[in-house]
Amino acid sequence: MRIAFIGQKGIPATYGGVEQHVHDLAISLAQKGHDVTAYSRAWYTKSKAPTHKGVSLVYTPSIHTKHLDAISHTFTSTLHAIFKKYDVIHYHGVGPSLLSWIPRLLSPRTKVITTFHSIDRYHKKWNSIAKFFLRIGEYTACTFAHKTITVSQGLRNYCINEFNKHTAYIPNGVHTEYDTSTGDLISPFGLTRKNYIVMVSRLVPHKGAHLLIEAFHNLKARHADDPYITNLKLAIVGGSAYTDDYVRHLHIQASNVNDIIFTDFQSGDTLRELYRHALALVHPSLNEGLPITVLQAMSHNTPVLVSTIPEHMEIISDPRALFRENDVDSIVQCIYDFINLPREEKEKMIKENMQTLHERYSWDIVVPQIEKVYKQKTKRQQKYTQSLSELPA
């Protein structure tokens, strides 16, 4: 099957949940024998390599600004794709789905699939005009695609309630087996094993880094007589996503707090080491689709502490790992209580998280579900074409 992915910034993924999703999905499908193409932006990949691990890469231009980058790249990628006779064009995100009508009109034999990753208009980085078009994008994601995929049950219910659209619920996937060899990739950041908590995210307001910085400050202030907490550090792994003013605010906020390290975006072995050696990942997000960073931390046997938004609670049910969303005091208490759990209880949390991954979020489970969506839609097209050919002349 010939499959094209449009909407992601590109692969190989360096940051971004959608990018990591497409990266892993594209490689998995290529390994299963499909002809896979991922449309990419050269400014993101910083190269124009023609392939990556069996996936063909096509680079089309974009207008590299906050509001025009994604839609302009989707437009040029779609124009390129409609002449390539793909069996499936798979759009990722409600913004890119605004243009999913083009292959429906100009390449009618190609099946259009859209993955609804999150309700992007809730994100504070967008102005009112952008939010208006993202709202339209939600409609197009549920209307123009031959099939819409939602990555969480919450999004599935949202599409039913808002657009009377029944979608295929297929969650994000994650690898559950990694090389466990250890290096010395965290010491350049002044970090030591199990002596820091980590947040991995684009630094945008709805991810809640400002809440975690305030909570970390309060944790240190309230427990200044605890030597472990006195020496504990916070690593914030991520950078600006057209949010430079917010990032500057975070640095100013953190300047009054000892032991906060900003690593900027990290990927590959360094990111894996930052996950693996953390005491816990804390994810104070206010809005998600299905957070890949939480799944990745779990896959590295790192405990996760998360806010009580529905998308987190689809993954995590242990009340000891939950804190109230947008509540700094609740974050402080959750971290403090976790630190003081017996080792056996922490190991039990890790084991339960890994079981959840194997049962629901492993790529070995997710990829066949997506393949099934593709095959169902292309099979219907083949049957229709065959029936037409059998009509009498």
C-alpha positions as CSV (number, residue, x, y, z in Angstrom):
1,M,0.0,0.0,0.0
2,R,1.3,3.5,-0.9
3,I,0.8,5.8,2.1
4,A,1.6,9.5,2.5
5,F,1.7,11.5,5.8
6,I,0.9,15.2,5.8
7,G,0.7,17.7,8.7
8,Q,3.7,16.8,10.8
9,K,6.8,19.0,10.8
10,G,8.8,16.1,9.5
11,I,10.8,13.0,10.4
12,P,13.1,12.1,12.0
13,A,11.3,13.6,15.0
14,T,13.3,15.9,17.3
15,Y,10.3,17.3,19.3
16,G,6.6,17.4,19.2
17,G,4.0,14.7,20.0
18,V,2.5,14.5,16.5
19,E,6.0,14.3,15.0
20,Q,7.0,11.4,17.3
21,H,3.7,9.7,16.5
22,V,4.2,10.0,12.8
23,H,7.9,9.0,13.0
24,D,7.2,5.8,14.8
25,L,4.1,4.9,12.8
26,A,5.8,5.6,9.4
27,I,8.8,3.4,10.3
28,S,6.6,0.6,11.6
29,L,4.5,0.6,8.4
30,A,7.6,0.7,6.2
31,Q,9.0,-2.3,8.1
32,K,5.7,-4.2,7.3
33,G,6.3,-3.7,3.6
34,H,4.3,-0.6,2.8
35,D,5.6,2.2,0.6
36,V,5.5,5.2,3.0
37,T,6.2,8.9,2.3
38,A,6.4,11.6,5.0
39,Y,6.2,15.2,3.9
40,S,8.7,17.2,5.9
41,R,10.0,20.8,6.5
42,A,13.7,21.3,6.0
43,W,13.9,23.9,8.8
44,Y,12.7,21.2,11.2
45,T,14.8,18.3,10.1
46,K,17.8,20.5,9.3
47,S,18.6,18.2,6.4
48,K,17.2,17.0,3.1
49,A,18.0,13.3,3.4
50,P,15.8,11.4,0.9
51,T,14.9,8.5,3.3
52,H,14.9,7.6,7.0
53,K,14.7,4.0,8.0
54,G,12.8,2.9,5.0
55,V,10.5,6.0,4.8
56,S,10.7,8.3,1.8
57,L,11.0,11.9,2.7
58,V,9.6,14.7,0.5
59,Y,10.4,18.4,1.3
60,T,8.0,21.0,0.2
61,P,8.2,24.7,1.0
62,S,6.4,26.6,3.7
63,I,6.0,30.1,5.0
64,H,8.0,29.8,8.2
65,T,5.9,31.9,10.5
66,K,3.8,31.0,13.6
67,H,0.4,31.2,11.8
68,L,1.3,30.2,8.2
69,D,4.0,27.5,8.5
70,A,1.7,24.5,9.0
71,I,-1.1,25.4,6.6
72,S,1.3,26.5,3.8
73,H,3.3,23.3,4.1
74,T,0.1,21.3,4.1
75,F,-0.9,23.1,0.9
76,T,2.4,22.5,-1.0
77,S,2.5,18.9,0.3
78,T,-1.1,18.2,-0.8
79,L,-0.5,19.6,-4.3
80,H,2.6,17.3,-4.6
81,A,0.7,14.3,-3.2
82,I,-2.3,14.4,-5.5
83,F,-0.1,13.6,-8.5
84,K,1.6,10.6,-6.9
85,K,-1.5,8.3,-6.9
86,Y,-1.1,7.3,-3.2
87,D,-3.6,4.7,-1.9
88,V,-3.9,6.7,1.3
89,I,-3.2,10.3,2.3
90,H,-3.2,10.6,6.1
91,Y,-3.5,14.1,7.6
92,H,-2.4,14.6,11.1
93,G,-4.1,17.4,13.1
94,V,-7.2,19.5,12.7
95,G,-5.3,22.4,11.1
96,P,-3.9,20.4,8.2
97,S,-7.3,18.8,7.7
98,L,-8.6,22.2,6.4
99,L,-7.1,21.2,3.1
100,S,-8.2,17.5,3.0
101,W,-10.9,18.4,0.5
102,I,-8.3,18.8,-2.2
103,P,-7.5,15.1,-2.7
104,R,-11.2,14.3,-2.2
105,L,-11.8,16.5,-5.2
106,L,-8.7,16.1,-7.4
107,S,-7.6,12.5,-6.5
108,P,-10.9,10.7,-5.9
109,R,-9.4,7.2,-5.8
110,T,-7.1,8.2,-2.9
111,K,-8.5,7.5,0.5
112,V,-8.2,10.4,3.0
113,I,-7.7,9.6,6.6
114,T,-7.4,12.2,9.4
115,T,-6.1,11.8,12.9
116,F,-7.7,14.2,15.4
117,H,-4.8,14.6,17.8
118,S,-6.1,17.4,20.1
119,I,-8.4,20.4,20.3
120,D,-5.8,22.9,19.3
121,R,-8.0,25.9,19.6
122,Y,-7.8,25.6,23.4
123,H,-4.1,26.3,23.3
124,K,-3.3,29.8,24.5
125,K,-0.7,30.5,21.9
126,W,-3.3,31.1,19.2
127,N,-5.1,34.3,18.5
128,S,-8.8,34.6,17.9
129,I,-8.5,34.3,14.1
130,A,-6.3,31.1,14.4
131,K,-8.8,29.6,16.8
132,F,-11.6,30.3,14.4
133,F,-9.9,28.4,11.6
134,L,-8.9,25.6,14.0
135,R,-12.6,25.2,14.9
136,I,-13.4,24.9,11.2
137,G,-10.5,22.4,11.0
138,E,-12.3,20.2,13.6
139,Y,-15.3,20.2,11.3
140,T,-13.3,19.3,8.2
141,A,-11.4,16.6,10.1
142,C,-14.8,15.0,10.8
143,T,-16.3,15.7,7.4
144,F,-13.9,15.4,4.5
145,A,-11.9,12.3,5.6
146,H,-13.1,8.8,4.6
147,K,-12.3,7.9,8.2
148,T,-11.4,10.0,11.2
149,I,-9.1,8.6,13.9
150,T,-9.2,10.0,17.5
151,V,-6.3,9.3,19.9
152,S,-8.3,9.4,23.1
153,Q,-11.8,8.4,24.3
154,G,-12.3,12.1,25.3
155,L,-11.7,13.2,21.7
156,R,-13.9,10.4,20.4
157,N,-16.8,11.6,22.6
158,Y,-16.1,15.2,21.6
159,C,-16.5,14.4,17.9
160,I,-19.8,12.6,18.6
161,N,-21.2,15.4,20.6
162,E,-20.0,18.3,18.4
163,F,-20.3,16.9,14.9
164,N,-22.3,13.7,15.3
165,K,-19.2,11.9,13.9
166,H,-18.3,8.3,15.0
167,T,-14.6,8.0,14.8
168,A,-12.1,5.1,15.2
169,Y,-10.5,5.4,18.6
170,I,-6.8,4.4,18.1
171,P,-4.5,5.7,20.8
172,N,-0.9,6.9,20.3
173,G,1.6,4.1,20.4
174,V,4.9,3.8,22.2
175,H,7.8,1.4,22.0
176,T,8.1,-0.7,25.2
177,E,11.6,-2.0,24.6
178,Y,14.7,0.2,24.7
179,D,18.4,-0.4,24.9
180,T,19.1,-0.2,28.6
181,S,22.8,0.7,28.3
182,T,23.7,3.7,30.3
183,G,26.0,6.6,29.3
184,D,26.9,9.9,30.8
185,L,24.6,12.1,28.9
186,I,22.8,13.8,31.8
187,S,25.9,15.1,33.8
188,P,26.5,18.0,31.3
189,F,23.2,19.4,32.6
190,G,24.4,19.1,36.2
191,L,22.0,16.1,36.9
192,T,22.6,12.9,38.6
193,R,20.5,9.7,38.6
194,K,17.2,9.7,40.6
195,N,18.0,13.2,41.9
196,Y,15.8,15.2,39.7
197,I,12.2,15.4,38.4
198,V,11.7,16.1,34.7
199,M,9.1,17.7,32.5
200,V,9.4,17.1,28.8
201,S,7.3,19.4,26.6
202,R,7.1,22.3,24.2
203,L,7.1,25.4,26.3
204,V,3.7,26.7,25.6
205,P,1.3,28.0,28.3
206,H,-1.2,25.1,28.3
207,K,1.5,22.6,29.2
208,G,1.8,24.3,32.6
209,A,5.6,24.7,33.1
210,H,4.9,27.9,35.0
211,L,2.8,25.9,37.5
212,L,5.5,23.3,38.0
213,I,8.2,26.0,38.6
214,E,6.1,27.6,41.2
215,A,5.3,24.2,42.8
216,F,9.0,23.3,42.8
217,H,9.9,26.6,44.5
218,N,7.2,26.0,47.2
219,L,8.3,22.4,47.7
220,K,11.8,23.6,48.5
221,A,10.6,26.4,50.7
222,R,8.3,24.2,52.8
223,H,10.8,21.4,53.3
224,A,14.1,23.3,53.6
225,D,15.1,20.9,56.4
226,D,14.8,17.8,54.2
227,P,18.3,17.2,52.7
228,Y,16.9,15.1,49.8
229,I,14.5,17.9,48.7
230,T,17.2,20.5,49.3
231,N,19.4,18.7,46.7
232,L,16.5,17.8,44.3
233,K,16.6,19.4,40.9
234,L,14.0,20.1,38.2
235,A,14.9,19.5,34.5
236,I,12.6,21.2,32.0
237,V,13.3,19.6,28.6
238,G,11.8,21.6,25.7
239,G,11.9,25.0,24.1
240,S,9.9,27.6,22.4
241,A,7.1,26.8,19.9
242,Y,6.7,30.4,18.6
243,T,6.3,31.3,22.4
244,D,9.5,33.2,23.0
245,D,7.8,35.7,25.4
246,Y,6.5,32.8,27.5
247,V,9.9,31.1,27.6
248,R,11.5,34.3,28.8
249,H,8.9,34.5,31.5
250,L,9.7,31.0,32.6
251,H,13.4,31.8,32.9
252,I,12.7,34.9,34.9
253,Q,10.3,32.9,37.2
254,A,13.0,30.2,37.6
255,S,15.8,32.7,38.4
256,N,14.5,32.9,42.0
257,V,14.6,29.1,42.4
258,N,17.7,27.1,42.8
259,D,18.3,23.9,40.9
260,I,16.1,24.4,37.8
261,I,17.8,23.4,34.6
262,F,16.5,24.3,31.1
263,T,17.9,21.8,28.6
264,D,16.1,23.1,25.5
265,F,14.8,20.4,23.1
266,Q,16.5,17.0,23.3
267,S,16.1,13.9,21.3
268,G,17.7,10.5,20.7
269,D,19.9,9.0,23.4
270,T,20.0,12.2,25.5
271,L,16.3,12.3,25.8
272,R,16.1,8.7,26.6
273,E,18.7,9.1,29.4
274,L,16.8,12.2,30.8
275,Y,13.6,10.0,31.0
276,R,15.4,6.9,32.3
277,H,17.3,8.5,35.2
278,A,14.6,10.9,36.5
279,L,13.0,10.3,39.8
280,A,9.7,11.0,38.1
281,L,8.1,12.8,35.2
282,V,5.7,15.5,36.2
283,H,3.2,16.6,33.5
284,P,1.0,19.5,34.7
285,S,-0.7,20.1,31.3
286,L,-4.1,21.7,31.2
287,N,-5.1,20.3,27.8
288,E,-4.0,17.3,25.8
289,G,-5.0,14.9,23.1
290,L,-3.1,11.9,24.4
291,P,0.3,12.8,25.9
292,I,3.1,10.9,24.2
293,T,5.6,12.2,26.7
294,V,3.8,10.5,29.5
295,L,3.7,7.2,27.6
296,Q,7.4,7.6,26.8
297,A,8.3,8.1,30.5
298,M,6.3,5.1,31.4
299,S,8.2,3.0,28.8
300,H,11.5,4.0,30.4
301,N,10.3,2.6,33.8
302,T,10.0,6.2,35.1
303,P,7.0,7.0,37.4
304,V,4.7,9.7,36.1
305,L,2.7,12.3,38.1
306,V,0.0,14.0,36.1
307,S,-2.8,16.5,36.3
308,T,-6.4,15.3,36.5
309,I,-7.4,16.1,33.0
310,P,-9.5,13.3,31.3
311,E,-6.7,12.4,28.8
312,H,-4.3,11.8,31.6
313,M,-6.8,9.8,33.6
314,E,-7.3,7.5,30.6
315,I,-3.8,6.3,31.1
316,I,-3.2,6.7,34.9
317,S,-5.7,5.6,37.5
318,D,-3.5,5.4,40.6
319,P,-4.6,8.4,42.8
320,R,-1.1,8.7,44.2
321,A,0.0,9.8,40.7
322,L,-2.6,12.4,40.2
323,F,-2.8,16.1,41.2
324,R,-5.6,18.6,40.6
325,E,-5.1,20.5,37.3
326,N,-4.1,24.1,37.6
327,D,-3.4,23.7,41.3
328,V,0.1,24.5,42.5
329,D,-0.5,23.3,46.1
330,S,-1.8,20.0,44.8
331,I,1.3,19.5,42.7
332,V,3.5,20.2,45.7
333,Q,1.7,17.7,47.8
334,C,1.7,15.0,45.1
335,I,5.5,15.3,44.6
336,Y,6.2,15.3,48.3
337,D,4.0,12.3,48.9
338,F,5.6,10.4,46.0
339,I,9.1,11.1,47.3
340,N,8.2,9.6,50.6
341,L,6.6,6.4,49.3
342,P,8.4,3.2,50.1
343,R,10.6,1.9,47.3
344,E,8.4,-1.1,46.9
345,E,5.4,1.1,46.2
346,K,7.2,3.1,43.6
347,E,8.3,-0.1,41.9
348,K,4.7,-1.3,41.9
349,M,3.6,1.9,40.2
350,I,6.2,1.3,37.5
351,K,5.1,-2.3,37.0
352,E,1.5,-1.3,36.6
353,N,2.3,1.5,34.2
354,M,4.3,-1.0,32.0
355,Q,1.4,-3.4,32.0
356,T,-0.9,-0.6,30.8
357,L,1.5,0.1,28.0
358,H,1.8,-3.5,26.9
359,E,-2.0,-4.0,27.0
360,R,-3.1,-0.7,25.3
361,Y,-0.4,1.5,23.9
362,S,2.3,-0.8,22.3
363,W,2.9,-0.2,18.6
364,D,2.4,-3.9,18.2
365,I,-1.2,-3.3,19.1
366,V,-1.7,0.2,17.5
367,V,-0.2,-0.3,14.0
368,P,-2.5,-3.2,13.0
369,Q,-5.5,-1.1,14.0
370,I,-4.4,1.7,11.7
371,E,-3.6,-0.8,9.0
372,K,-7.1,-2.1,9.3
373,V,-8.6,1.3,8.8
374,Y,-6.5,1.8,5.6
375,K,-7.3,-1.7,4.2
376,Q,-11.1,-1.3,4.9
377,K,-11.2,1.9,3.0
378,T,-9.0,0.9,0.0
379,K,-10.7,-2.5,-0.2
380,R,-14.1,-0.8,-0.7
381,Q,-12.6,1.3,-3.5
382,Q,-11.2,-1.8,-5.2
383,K,-14.6,-3.6,-4.9
384,Y,-16.3,-0.5,-6.4
385,T,-13.8,-0.3,-9.3
386,Q,-14.1,-4.0,-10.0
387,S,-17.9,-3.8,-10.1
388,L,-17.7,-1.0,-12.6
389,S,-15.4,-3.0,-14.8
390,E,-17.9,-5.9,-14.8
391,L,-20.7,-3.7,-16.1
392,P,-21.8,-4.6,-19.7
393,A,-20.4,-2.3,-22.4
